[in-house]
Amino acid sequence: MSVVLGYDESPGAERALHVALEVAAAFGEPLVLVYGAAAPGAAGEEYRAHREAVRQAGRSALARAVEAADEAGVPSTVEVVDEKPAQALLDAAERHRARVIIVGSWGDSPIRGALLGSTPHKLLHLSPVPVLCVPTAGEPGT
């Protein structure tokens, strides 16, 4: 089993990283760090250049999370996937037999998340495993 974390260096993802490290350590599970890097559009040289830039941004973001996992003594795996974030996390959860998927929130209202299709909102409705949404510092209840 594992703990899957969607990570993109946002404030919500930073808090989620700390929670994911605590959960992974408590259960003695490896942490799977996932960055969904699907680039918009799908044609021409511009698409390939943009896709590689997004993938590089994902690798850079995940390098910071790997350092934090190493410091916490939690084994980790990195996946930069050419899928939208929610689907990338669902697929990683299935591949790694996830105990839980952890994501940060951006403070969007539930209605805004439903209308715009936020990653946490999609995961809550589609995931067969529990989803833990970690609020950004300063959100109500934090």
QUICOR-V158286 format. One record per backbone hydrogen bond with DSSP energy under -0.5 kcal/mol. CO is the residue of the C=O (numbers start at 1). NH is the residue of the N-H. E is the energy in kcal/mol with one decimal. If there is no record, write none. Layout:
# QUICOR-V158286
co = [CO:CO]
nh = [NH:NH]
e = [E:E]
This chain:
# QUICOR-V158286
co = [1:2:2:3:4:5:5:10:11:12:13:14:15:16:17:18:19:20:21:22:23:24:24:30:31:31:32:32:33:34:35:35:43:44:45:46:47:48:49:50:51:52:53:54:55:56:57:58:59:60:61:61:62:63:64:65:66:67:68:69:69:70:73:75:77:79:79:81:81:83:84:85:86:87:88:89:90:91:92:93:94:97:99:100:101:102:103:109:110:111:112:113:113:118:119:120:121:122:123:130:131:132:132:133:134:136:139]
nh = [30:99:100:32:102:7:34:14:15:16:17:18:19:20:21:22:23:24:25:26:27:28:29:3:33:77:5:34:79:7:37:81:47:48:49:50:51:52:53:54:55:56:57:58:59:60:61:62:63:64:64:65:66:67:68:69:70:71:72:73:74:73:75:31:33:35:81:37:83:38:88:89:90:91:92:93:94:95:96:98:97:2:130:4:132:6:134:113:114:115:116:117:118:122:123:124:125:126:127:101:133:103:134:135:105:139:142]
e = [-0.6:-3.6:-0.7:-3.2:-3.1:-0.6:-3.0:-2.3:-1.9:-2.3:-2.3:-1.5:-1.9:-3.1:-2.4:-1.8:-2.6:-3.0:-2.4:-2.5:-2.2:-0.9:-2.3:-2.3:-0.6:-2.1:-3.0:-0.6:-2.4:-2.4:-0.7:-2.3:-0.9:-1.4:-2.4:-2.6:-3.0:-2.1:-2.0:-2.5:-2.4:-2.3:-2.1:-2.1:-2.4:-2.4:-2.4:-2.7:-1.5:-1.1:-0.5:-1.2:-2.5:-1.9:-1.8:-2.3:-2.9:-2.5:-1.7:-0.6:-2.7:-1.1:-0.6:-2.9:-3.2:-2.4:-0.6:-3.9:-2.1:-1.7:-2.7:-2.4:-2.4:-2.6:-2.2:-2.5:-1.8:-2.6:-2.5:-2.7:-1.0:-0.9:-0.5:-2.4:-3.0:-2.2:-3.1:-2.6:-2.0:-2.6:-2.9:-1.5:-1.6:-2.6:-2.7:-2.6:-1.2:-1.8:-2.7:-2.2:-0.6:-2.3:-0.6:-0.6:-2.4:-2.1:-1.9]
